[in-house]
């Protein structure tokens, strides 16, 4: 492991000038402006932290299969304080046995009388996060629910007492079996909310001694939840935070009037190259700045949570590589610490939940933004971003056009900050031409003279200036090089040979060999089963083991049952390549073992 605190002296190349003397010879500053940082008139809204989501259907699925030491290294880059991303928050999916974007996460209750708090990997992931950062906040949110919740209907609010117990049992299981304290729980990811259910959830939490667990609603849009909270005082009393997804750094008046915590509870969702890093840098600041703050009331979220934590799923699935880093090759051990990790560090390594924003407008005159935060004990952190329009587009929502230009910025520290004499400086520059970005480098400290300092800002940069000296850029030796998936593979890992996956799986084309408990078989060219290529009698019976073999040679396929040919000479039209898997048509009871793929 290597920790770097590199002092870079090339001021002219970086275009930086410090102090009140002649401003300099760096990037041509097309605008000049001064900004005041003053806590004399009070502070802005509390900062609740930066986090990421493990959810949306198995987005962290491959991580658990990494061998050591690589698995622990990846976890350190995500969660270890003053190391990499140093995340303050981990939000996980409460598995519900349903497709929720890139796969399915198992429920702790497959049916009403079934409870198992060791299924899936989210328990393991939360414990690993807590092991590295005991102060990390944990959030649980259901994406789907087992069918028994709605007694056969896909609607969890028909029997709100059943749904509330189901969620509370997950929280109790987290504590009883894994010693995990869940801090917040959501309602239903990006779906409708129900006021009666939310109130009953609060009652059920309290009944089981879980008063410390707070409720977020509704993990969709600012409305209609904000408007309903204004009309329903009882509901307003049980909802602790309003969570909106992909708000585009904006909020709405009714959300402000609730006086609740306003969170971007899912954001980013963008390919993790330099443009993705630019997206992340821009929204981390502007989710606060673009609320047009008035008086002591800020107007936008003070918590931003990225979907997703780590791209540890196959890149061909929906939203491939939309994680803060990439770890999709457990067979080789290869992973990549992407630029968004170090963009995150600009905020997370120099702030903590419980800090407060200063009351500043936050818009730079030449484009871009800045935020300033304090712990109220004399420490100050300033984060500046100058991301340009073409280099900071998130996948959603559409980004209105704006302009950013090189500029000179002078900051004056007032109030309790006037006596600050030195600020540590960390810098990133996203280079979209040569591809040689400079990420999270420590520069020479800036001297504050008569309460002020100046710097020349170029485009597509991030600066952190802080009184804290604890920041580090740590790293491990390079992981093994990438390798293709092995052509011969044995495992009990269940995937499909398809040309689509995740939420797009119903569009899948390929070759599908179905064997049914009624003694028949069918070969289809699509997962929906509409394109029947061959069918007949198989003679199978249930409650017995059977060996299925699917052979593909060029464009021809054949199938064997228990070692004997059952069908052959089926022509495959598409796809030309894809995935191999074994599975069931629906939620039938079935067991699988000794899965093997041999390719040549």
C-alpha positions as CSV (number, residue, x, y, z in Angstrom):
1,X,0.0,0.0,0.0
2,X,1.2,3.5,-0.9
3,X,0.0,6.8,0.4
4,X,1.0,9.9,-1.5
5,X,1.0,13.5,-0.4
6,X,2.8,14.9,-3.4
7,X,3.9,18.5,-3.4
8,X,3.7,19.9,-7.0
9,X,5.5,23.2,-7.6
10,X,4.8,23.9,-11.2
11,X,2.6,27.0,-10.6
12,X,3.0,28.5,-14.1
13,X,1.9,25.3,-15.8
14,X,-1.1,24.9,-13.5
15,X,-2.1,28.6,-13.8
16,X,-2.3,29.3,-10.1
17,X,-1.3,32.4,-8.2
18,X,-1.6,32.9,-4.5
19,X,-1.8,36.0,-2.3
20,X,-2.7,39.6,-2.9
21,X,0.3,40.6,-5.1
22,X,0.4,40.8,-8.9
23,X,-1.9,38.2,-10.4
24,X,-0.4,36.1,-12.7
25,X,0.9,34.4,-15.6
26,X,-1.2,31.3,-15.6
27,X,-4.3,30.6,-17.7
28,X,-5.7,33.7,-19.3
29,X,-8.3,34.9,-16.9
30,X,-11.3,36.3,-18.9
31,X,-13.2,37.3,-15.7
32,X,-12.2,38.4,-12.2
33,X,-14.4,38.3,-9.2
34,X,-14.2,38.3,-5.4
35,X,-16.1,36.0,-3.0
36,X,-16.6,36.3,0.8
37,X,-16.7,33.4,3.2
38,X,-18.2,34.6,6.5
39,X,-19.9,32.8,9.3
40,X,-20.8,35.9,11.2
41,X,-24.4,35.8,10.2
42,X,-25.0,32.1,10.9
43,X,-24.5,29.0,8.8
44,X,-26.4,27.3,6.0
45,X,-28.0,23.8,5.9
46,X,-26.3,20.9,7.6
47,X,-24.2,18.6,5.3
48,X,-25.3,15.0,5.6
49,X,-22.6,13.3,3.5
50,X,-21.8,11.7,0.2
51,X,-22.6,8.1,-0.5
52,X,-23.3,5.4,-3.1
53,X,-25.9,2.7,-3.8
54,X,-25.4,-1.1,-4.0
55,X,-28.7,-2.1,-5.5
56,X,-30.8,-2.0,-8.6
57,X,-30.3,-5.7,-9.1
58,X,-26.9,-7.1,-8.3
59,X,-24.7,-4.2,-9.3
60,X,-22.1,-5.4,-6.7
61,X,-22.6,-9.1,-7.5
62,X,-19.2,-9.9,-8.9
63,X,-17.3,-8.2,-6.0
64,X,-17.9,-10.9,-3.5
65,X,-16.3,-13.4,-5.9
66,X,-12.9,-11.6,-6.1
67,X,-10.0,-13.4,-4.4
68,X,-7.9,-11.7,-1.7
69,X,-6.1,-9.4,-1.6
70,X,-7.9,-7.7,-4.4
71,X,-11.4,-7.8,-2.9
72,X,-10.2,-6.0,0.3
73,X,-8.3,-3.5,-1.8
74,X,-11.5,-2.6,-3.7
75,X,-13.4,-2.2,-0.5
76,X,-10.6,0.1,0.9
77,X,-10.8,2.4,-2.1
78,X,-14.6,2.7,-1.5
79,X,-14.9,2.9,2.3
80,X,-11.6,3.4,4.1
81,X,-11.4,7.0,5.5
82,X,-8.7,9.2,4.0
83,X,-7.7,6.5,1.5
84,X,-9.9,6.8,-1.6
85,X,-13.6,7.7,-2.0
86,X,-14.0,7.6,1.8
87,X,-17.8,7.3,1.5
88,X,-20.0,8.6,4.3
89,X,-23.1,6.6,3.3
90,X,-23.9,3.1,1.9
91,X,-27.4,2.6,0.6
92,X,-28.4,-1.0,-0.2
93,X,-31.3,-2.8,-1.8
94,X,-33.6,-4.8,0.4
95,X,-33.8,-7.8,-1.9
96,X,-37.3,-8.7,-3.1
97,X,-36.9,-11.7,-5.5
98,X,-37.7,-9.5,-8.5
99,X,-35.8,-8.0,-11.5
100,X,-34.7,-4.5,-10.5
101,X,-32.4,-3.3,-13.3
102,X,-29.3,-5.6,-13.7
103,X,-30.5,-8.7,-12.0
104,X,-32.4,-10.0,-8.9
105,X,-31.5,-9.8,-5.3
106,X,-32.9,-12.5,-3.0
107,X,-35.5,-11.7,-0.3
108,X,-34.9,-12.5,3.3
109,X,-38.5,-13.9,3.2
110,X,-39.3,-15.8,0.0
111,X,-42.7,-16.6,1.5
112,X,-44.6,-15.7,4.7
113,X,-43.2,-18.3,7.1
114,X,-39.7,-18.2,5.7
115,X,-36.9,-16.0,7.2
116,X,-33.3,-16.2,6.3
117,X,-30.9,-13.3,7.0
118,X,-27.9,-14.7,5.2
119,X,-29.1,-14.6,1.6
120,X,-27.3,-12.4,-0.9
121,X,-24.2,-10.3,-0.3
122,X,-25.6,-6.9,1.0
123,X,-25.2,-8.1,4.6
124,X,-21.5,-8.9,3.9
125,X,-21.0,-5.6,2.1
126,X,-22.5,-3.5,4.9
127,X,-20.3,-5.3,7.4
128,X,-17.2,-4.7,5.3
129,X,-18.1,-1.0,5.0
130,X,-18.6,-0.7,8.8
131,X,-15.3,-2.5,9.4
132,X,-13.5,0.2,7.6
133,X,-15.6,3.2,8.7
134,X,-17.6,2.5,11.9
135,X,-19.4,5.9,11.4
136,X,-20.7,5.1,7.9
137,X,-24.5,5.6,7.7
138,X,-26.6,2.7,6.3
139,X,-29.8,3.0,4.3
140,X,-32.1,0.2,3.1
141,X,-34.6,0.6,0.3
142,X,-36.8,-2.0,-1.4
143,X,-36.9,-2.1,-5.2
144,X,-39.3,-5.1,-5.4
145,X,-41.4,-7.2,-3.1
146,X,-42.1,-11.0,-3.1
147,X,-45.6,-11.8,-4.4
148,X,-46.9,-13.1,-1.1
149,X,-46.6,-9.5,0.3
150,X,-49.6,-8.5,-1.9
151,X,-51.2,-11.9,-1.7
152,X,-50.6,-12.5,-5.4
153,X,-50.9,-8.9,-6.5
154,X,-47.9,-6.7,-7.3
155,X,-49.0,-4.0,-4.9
156,X,-47.4,-3.8,-1.4
157,X,-49.9,-1.3,-0.1
158,X,-53.0,-3.5,-0.2
159,X,-51.9,-5.0,3.1
160,X,-49.7,-2.3,4.7
161,X,-49.3,-4.1,8.0
162,X,-47.8,-7.1,6.2
163,X,-45.4,-4.9,4.2
164,X,-44.4,-2.9,7.2
165,X,-43.6,-6.1,9.2
166,X,-41.6,-7.4,6.2
167,X,-39.4,-4.3,6.1
168,X,-39.0,-4.1,9.9
169,X,-38.0,-7.7,10.0
170,X,-35.1,-6.9,7.6
171,X,-33.9,-4.2,9.9
172,X,-34.2,-6.4,13.0
173,X,-32.4,-9.2,11.2
174,X,-29.6,-6.8,10.3
175,X,-29.1,-6.1,14.0
176,X,-29.7,-9.6,15.4
177,X,-27.6,-11.6,12.9
178,X,-25.0,-9.1,11.7
179,X,-24.9,-6.4,14.4
180,X,-25.7,-3.8,11.8
181,X,-27.7,-0.6,12.8
182,X,-29.7,0.7,9.9
183,X,-30.0,4.4,10.0
184,X,-32.6,5.1,7.3
185,X,-35.2,3.2,5.4
186,X,-37.0,4.1,2.2
187,X,-40.5,3.3,0.9
188,X,-40.3,1.8,-2.6
189,X,-37.8,2.7,-5.2
190,X,-39.1,5.1,-7.9
191,X,-42.7,3.9,-7.4
192,X,-45.8,5.4,-5.9
193,X,-46.0,6.0,-2.1
194,X,-48.9,5.5,0.2
195,X,-49.4,7.7,3.2
196,X,-51.2,5.1,5.3
197,X,-48.3,2.7,4.8
198,X,-45.7,5.3,5.8
199,X,-47.5,6.1,9.0
200,X,-47.9,2.4,9.8
201,X,-44.2,1.8,9.0
202,X,-43.3,4.4,11.6
203,X,-45.6,2.8,14.1
204,X,-44.2,-0.6,13.5
205,X,-40.6,0.7,13.8
206,X,-41.4,2.3,17.1
207,X,-43.3,-0.8,18.4
208,X,-40.1,-2.8,17.9
209,X,-37.8,-0.3,19.6
210,X,-36.4,1.1,16.3
211,X,-37.1,4.8,17.1
212,X,-33.6,5.7,15.8
213,X,-34.4,4.5,12.3
214,X,-35.5,7.4,10.1
215,X,-37.8,7.3,7.1
216,X,-37.0,8.7,3.6
217,X,-39.8,9.3,1.1
218,X,-40.3,8.8,-1.7
219,X,-37.1,8.1,-3.7
220,X,-38.8,9.3,-6.9
221,X,-39.4,13.0,-7.5
222,X,-39.8,16.1,-5.3
223,X,-43.5,15.9,-6.0
224,X,-46.1,14.8,-5.1
225,X,-44.6,13.8,-1.7
226,X,-43.7,17.4,-0.8
227,X,-47.2,18.7,-1.5
228,X,-48.8,15.9,0.4
229,X,-46.5,16.5,3.4
230,X,-47.7,20.1,3.5
231,X,-51.3,19.0,3.7
232,X,-50.9,16.1,6.1
233,X,-49.3,17.1,9.4
234,X,-49.3,13.5,10.7
235,X,-47.3,12.3,7.7
236,X,-45.0,15.3,7.9
237,X,-44.3,14.2,11.5
238,X,-43.1,10.7,10.5
239,X,-41.1,11.5,7.3
240,X,-37.6,12.7,8.2
241,X,-36.1,13.4,4.7
242,X,-37.4,13.9,1.2
243,X,-35.4,11.9,-1.3
244,X,-35.5,12.8,-5.0
245,X,-33.8,10.9,-7.8
246,X,-31.8,12.7,-10.5
247,X,-33.1,16.2,-9.6
248,X,-30.8,18.0,-12.0
249,X,-29.4,20.1,-9.1
250,X,-32.9,21.7,-8.7
251,X,-35.7,21.5,-6.2
252,X,-39.2,22.9,-6.0
253,X,-40.9,25.5,-3.6
254,X,-43.1,23.0,-1.9
255,X,-40.1,20.8,-0.9
256,X,-38.5,23.9,0.7
257,X,-41.7,24.7,2.6
258,X,-41.7,21.3,4.3
259,X,-38.4,22.3,6.1
260,X,-37.3,18.7,5.7
261,X,-33.8,17.4,4.8
262,X,-33.7,17.5,1.0
263,X,-31.5,14.7,-0.5
264,X,-30.5,13.7,-3.9
265,X,-31.0,10.1,-2.8
266,X,-30.0,8.7,-6.2
267,X,-27.9,10.5,-8.7
268,X,-25.0,10.2,-11.2
269,X,-25.8,6.9,-13.0
270,X,-23.2,7.8,-15.7
271,X,-20.4,5.9,-17.4
272,X,-17.3,6.2,-15.2
273,X,-14.9,7.8,-17.7
274,X,-13.7,11.4,-17.5
275,X,-17.1,12.8,-18.6
276,X,-18.7,10.7,-15.8
277,X,-16.2,12.2,-13.4
278,X,-17.1,15.7,-14.7
279,X,-20.8,15.0,-14.1
280,X,-20.1,13.8,-10.6
281,X,-17.9,16.8,-9.8
282,X,-20.5,19.3,-11.0
283,X,-23.5,17.8,-9.2
284,X,-21.6,17.2,-5.9
285,X,-21.3,21.0,-5.7
286,X,-24.4,22.2,-7.6
287,X,-26.9,20.0,-5.8
288,X,-26.4,22.5,-3.1
289,X,-25.5,25.7,-5.0
290,X,-28.3,25.7,-7.6
291,X,-31.1,26.2,-5.0
292,X,-30.5,29.9,-5.0
293,X,-30.1,30.1,-1.3
294,X,-31.9,32.9,0.6
295,X,-31.2,33.9,4.2
296,X,-30.4,30.9,6.4
297,X,-32.5,28.5,4.4
298,X,-30.7,26.6,1.7
299,X,-32.8,25.3,-1.1
300,X,-31.4,22.0,-2.2
301,X,-30.2,18.6,-1.0
302,X,-27.3,18.3,1.4
303,X,-26.8,14.7,0.7
304,X,-25.9,13.1,-2.7
305,X,-25.9,9.4,-3.3
306,X,-24.4,7.9,-6.5
307,X,-25.9,5.0,-8.3
308,X,-23.9,2.9,-8.2
309,X,-21.2,2.0,-5.8
310,X,-19.0,-0.2,-7.9
311,X,-19.5,-1.5,-11.5
312,X,-19.2,-5.1,-10.4
313,X,-21.6,-6.6,-13.0
314,X,-21.1,-7.4,-16.7
315,X,-20.6,-4.3,-18.8
316,X,-23.1,-5.6,-21.4
317,X,-25.9,-5.3,-18.9
318,X,-28.0,-2.1,-18.7
319,X,-26.0,0.9,-17.5
320,X,-22.7,-0.9,-17.8
321,X,-19.8,0.7,-15.9
322,X,-22.0,3.3,-14.1
323,X,-20.2,2.8,-10.8
324,X,-17.7,5.0,-9.1
325,X,-15.0,2.3,-10.0
326,X,-14.9,-0.9,-12.0
327,X,-14.5,-4.4,-10.7
328,X,-16.0,-6.8,-13.2
329,X,-13.3,-9.5,-13.6
330,X,-13.2,-11.7,-10.5
331,X,-11.6,-14.5,-12.5
332,X,-8.6,-12.3,-13.2
333,X,-8.5,-10.1,-10.2
334,X,-8.4,-7.0,-12.4
335,X,-10.1,-3.8,-11.3
336,X,-9.8,-0.1,-12.1
337,X,-9.9,2.9,-9.7
338,X,-11.8,5.2,-12.0
339,X,-11.7,9.1,-11.9
340,X,-15.0,9.4,-10.0
341,X,-13.3,7.9,-6.9
342,X,-10.9,10.8,-6.7
343,X,-13.5,13.4,-7.5
344,X,-15.4,12.0,-4.5
345,X,-12.4,12.3,-2.3
346,X,-12.2,16.1,-2.9
347,X,-15.3,16.3,-0.7
348,X,-15.4,13.2,1.5
349,X,-11.8,13.4,2.8
350,X,-12.3,17.0,4.0
351,X,-15.8,17.0,5.4
352,X,-18.0,14.9,7.6
353,X,-21.7,14.5,8.1
354,X,-22.7,17.2,10.7
355,X,-20.6,19.9,9.1
356,X,-22.5,22.9,7.8
357,X,-22.4,24.8,4.6
358,X,-21.7,28.5,4.7
359,X,-24.2,31.0,3.4
360,X,-22.7,31.8,0.0
361,X,-24.3,32.1,-3.5
362,X,-21.8,29.6,-4.8
363,X,-21.9,30.5,-8.5
364,X,-18.5,31.6,-10.0
365,X,-18.8,34.6,-12.4
366,X,-16.9,32.8,-15.1
367,X,-19.0,29.6,-14.7
368,X,-18.6,26.7,-12.3
369,X,-19.3,26.7,-8.6
370,X,-17.9,26.5,-5.2
371,X,-19.1,25.4,-1.7
372,X,-17.6,26.1,1.7
373,X,-18.2,24.0,4.8
374,X,-17.2,24.2,8.4
375,X,-17.3,21.9,11.4
376,X,-18.0,24.9,13.6
377,X,-14.7,24.4,15.4
378,X,-12.6,26.5,13.2
379,X,-12.0,24.1,10.3
380,X,-12.9,25.3,6.8
381,X,-13.1,23.3,3.5
382,X,-13.7,25.0,0.1
383,X,-14.5,22.8,-3.0
384,X,-14.4,24.5,-6.4
385,X,-15.4,23.0,-9.8
386,X,-15.2,24.4,-13.3
387,X,-16.7,21.6,-15.3
388,X,-17.7,22.6,-18.9
389,X,-21.0,21.6,-20.5
390,X,-19.6,19.0,-22.9
391,X,-17.5,17.4,-20.3
392,X,-20.0,17.1,-17.4
393,X,-23.2,15.7,-18.9
394,X,-24.9,13.1,-16.7
395,X,-27.0,10.4,-18.2
396,X,-30.1,12.2,-16.9
397,X,-31.8,14.6,-16.7
398,X,-31.0,16.7,-19.9
399,X,-28.4,19.4,-19.1
400,X,-29.3,23.0,-20.1
401,X,-26.4,24.7,-21.9
402,X,-24.0,26.8,-20.0
403,X,-20.5,28.3,-20.5
404,X,-17.4,28.1,-18.3
405,X,-14.3,30.1,-19.0
406,X,-10.8,30.6,-17.4
407,X,-11.2,33.1,-14.6
408,X,-9.5,34.6,-11.6
409,X,-11.1,34.2,-8.2
410,X,-10.2,36.0,-5.0
411,X,-11.6,34.7,-1.7
412,X,-11.8,36.7,1.5
413,X,-12.1,34.9,4.8
414,X,-14.1,36.7,7.4
415,X,-15.7,36.0,10.8
416,X,-14.1,33.2,12.6
417,X,-12.0,32.3,9.5
418,X,-10.1,35.6,9.4
419,X,-7.3,34.2,11.4
420,X,-6.6,31.3,9.1
421,X,-3.1,31.6,7.7
422,X,-2.7,28.5,5.5
423,X,-4.9,26.2,3.5
424,X,-3.9,22.8,2.2
425,X,-4.6,22.4,-1.6
426,X,-5.7,19.4,-3.5
427,X,-6.2,19.5,-7.3
428,X,-7.7,17.5,-10.2
429,X,-7.6,18.4,-13.9
430,X,-9.7,16.3,-16.3
431,X,-7.8,16.3,-19.6
432,X,-10.2,15.4,-22.5
433,X,-7.6,15.9,-25.3
434,X,-4.5,13.9,-24.4
435,X,-6.3,11.7,-21.9
436,X,-3.6,12.4,-19.2
437,X,-5.8,13.7,-16.4
438,X,-4.2,14.7,-13.1
439,X,-6.3,13.4,-10.3
440,X,-6.3,14.3,-6.6
441,X,-2.8,15.7,-6.4
442,X,-1.7,17.7,-3.4
443,X,-0.2,21.0,-4.3
444,X,1.9,23.4,-2.1
445,X,-0.2,25.0,0.6
446,X,-1.6,28.5,-0.1
447,X,-0.7,31.3,2.3
448,X,-3.7,33.5,3.3
449,X,-2.6,37.2,3.5
450,X,-4.8,39.8,5.2
451,X,-7.7,37.3,5.1
452,X,-7.5,36.7,1.3
453,X,-6.0,34.6,-1.4
454,X,-6.4,34.4,-5.2
455,X,-6.1,31.7,-7.8
456,X,-6.5,31.4,-11.6
457,X,-9.0,28.7,-12.5
458,X,-8.9,26.9,-15.8
459,X,-11.8,24.8,-17.1
460,X,-12.5,21.2,-16.1
461,X,-10.7,21.5,-12.8
462,X,-11.6,20.7,-9.2
463,X,-9.8,22.3,-6.2
464,X,-10.1,21.6,-2.5
465,X,-8.7,24.1,-0.1
466,X,-8.9,23.1,3.5
467,X,-7.5,23.6,7.0
468,X,-7.4,19.8,7.4
469,X,-4.1,18.0,7.0
470,X,-5.4,14.5,7.0
471,X,-6.1,14.0,3.3
472,X,-4.2,11.3,1.5
473,X,-4.1,9.7,-1.9
474,X,-3.4,6.1,-1.1
475,X,-3.0,3.2,-3.4
476,X,-2.1,-0.4,-3.8
477,X,0.2,-2.1,-6.4
478,X,-1.4,-2.4,-9.8
479,X,-3.9,-5.3,-9.9
480,X,-3.5,-8.1,-12.4
481,X,-4.1,-7.2,-16.1
482,X,-7.5,-7.8,-17.6
483,X,-8.2,-11.2,-19.0
484,X,-11.2,-12.5,-21.1
485,X,-13.7,-14.8,-19.4
486,X,-12.2,-18.3,-19.4
487,X,-13.5,-20.5,-22.3
488,X,-13.8,-23.5,-19.9
489,X,-15.7,-22.6,-16.8
490,X,-17.2,-24.6,-13.9
491,X,-19.4,-22.9,-11.3
492,X,-22.8,-22.8,-9.6
493,X,-23.1,-19.2,-10.7
494,X,-26.4,-18.8,-12.7
495,X,-26.5,-16.6,-15.8
496,X,-28.2,-16.9,-19.2
497,X,-26.8,-17.2,-22.8
498,X,-28.7,-14.1,-24.1
499,X,-28.2,-10.9,-26.0
500,X,-30.0,-8.8,-23.3
501,X,-30.0,-8.8,-19.5
502,X,-31.3,-7.0,-16.5
503,X,-34.4,-5.0,-17.1
504,X,-34.1,-5.7,-20.9
505,X,-34.1,-9.5,-20.4
506,X,-37.6,-10.0,-21.9
507,X,-36.3,-8.8,-25.3
508,X,-33.7,-11.6,-25.4
509,X,-33.0,-13.6,-28.5
510,X,-30.9,-16.8,-28.6
511,X,-31.5,-20.5,-28.1
512,X,-33.4,-21.7,-25.1
513,X,-33.8,-25.4,-24.1
514,X,-36.8,-25.8,-21.9
515,X,-37.7,-29.1,-20.0
516,X,-41.0,-29.1,-18.2
517,X,-42.3,-31.2,-15.3
518,X,-45.2,-32.6,-17.4
519,X,-42.8,-34.6,-19.5
520,X,-42.4,-32.3,-22.5
521,X,-39.6,-30.1,-23.9
522,X,-39.4,-27.1,-26.1
523,X,-36.7,-25.2,-28.0
524,X,-37.3,-21.5,-28.6
525,X,-35.4,-18.6,-30.2
526,X,-36.5,-16.1,-27.6
527,X,-36.9,-15.9,-23.8
528,X,-40.6,-15.1,-24.2
529,X,-41.1,-18.5,-25.8
530,X,-43.0,-17.2,-28.8
531,X,-40.6,-18.4,-31.5
532,X,-40.9,-22.2,-31.1
533,X,-38.1,-24.0,-33.0
534,X,-38.8,-27.6,-31.8
535,X,-41.0,-29.3,-29.3
536,X,-41.9,-32.9,-28.2
537,X,-41.9,-35.4,-25.4
538,X,-38.9,-35.7,-23.0
539,X,-40.2,-38.2,-20.5
540,X,-38.8,-36.3,-17.5
541,X,-40.4,-36.4,-14.1
542,X,-40.2,-34.0,-11.2
543,X,-38.4,-34.6,-7.9
544,X,-35.5,-36.2,-9.7
545,X,-32.1,-35.0,-11.0
546,X,-31.6,-34.6,-14.7
547,X,-28.6,-33.6,-16.8
548,X,-29.2,-31.0,-19.6
549,X,-26.7,-30.4,-22.3
550,X,-26.9,-27.6,-24.9
551,X,-24.3,-27.9,-27.8
552,X,-23.8,-25.0,-30.2
553,X,-21.6,-25.4,-33.3
554,X,-21.5,-22.4,-35.5
555,X,-25.2,-21.7,-36.3
556,X,-26.5,-25.1,-35.4
557,X,-27.7,-26.3,-31.9
558,X,-28.6,-29.6,-30.4
559,X,-29.7,-30.8,-27.0
560,X,-29.2,-33.9,-24.8
561,X,-31.2,-35.0,-21.8
562,X,-29.4,-37.3,-19.3
563,X,-26.7,-38.0,-22.0
564,X,-29.1,-39.0,-24.8
565,X,-29.8,-36.8,-27.8
566,X,-33.3,-35.3,-27.6
567,X,-33.2,-32.8,-30.5
568,X,-30.7,-31.6,-33.1
569,X,-30.2,-29.5,-36.3
570,X,-31.8,-26.3,-34.9
571,X,-30.5,-23.3,-36.8
572,X,-29.6,-20.2,-34.7
573,X,-30.2,-16.9,-36.3
574,X,-29.1,-14.6,-33.5
575,X,-27.2,-13.5,-31.5
576,X,-23.7,-14.3,-32.7
577,X,-22.4,-14.4,-29.2
578,X,-23.8,-13.9,-25.6
579,X,-24.0,-15.6,-22.2
580,X,-24.6,-19.1,-21.0
581,X,-26.9,-20.0,-18.1
582,X,-29.3,-22.4,-16.5
583,X,-32.5,-21.2,-14.8
584,X,-36.3,-21.6,-14.4
585,X,-39.1,-20.2,-16.4
586,X,-40.6,-18.5,-13.4
587,X,-40.4,-18.9,-9.6
588,X,-40.7,-22.7,-9.6
589,X,-39.0,-24.8,-7.0
590,X,-35.8,-26.1,-8.6
591,X,-32.2,-26.9,-7.7
592,X,-29.1,-26.6,-9.9
593,X,-25.7,-28.1,-9.5
594,X,-22.5,-28.7,-11.5
595,X,-22.9,-26.0,-14.1
596,X,-20.2,-26.1,-16.7
597,X,-19.5,-24.2,-19.9
598,X,-16.9,-25.4,-22.5
599,X,-16.1,-23.1,-25.5
600,X,-13.7,-23.6,-28.3
